[in-house]
């Protein structure tokens, strides 16, 4: 049987995760870790708020286009009624 080496072995498990955490503590120091976690949480919150604002603006734009289309169709219906009334009035004048 051929032994193959996987290209992506998966997520790190128990011992690998401990080694990664130890390296992070050595690089940043134990005092800086809470500050890093807090700032990353704030950044994620800002990102979510920005995404929600964009989604709301897009939704308002879609609703605005729909209302413009409906008002345009109402306006054209009103124009058609006015035209038919003016045609009838002209026909009465001719008679």
NORWOQUI-V892985 format. One record per run of one state. SS is the DSSP state (helix for helix, strand for strand, loop for the rest). FROM is the first residue (numbers start at 1). LEN is the number of residues. If there is no record, write none. Layout:
BEGIN
ss: {SS & SS}
from: {FROM & FROM}
len: {LEN & LEN}
END
This chain:
BEGIN
ss: {loop & helix & loop & helix & loop}
from: {1 & 14 & 29 & 30 & 95}
len: {13 & 15 & 1 & 65 & 1}
END
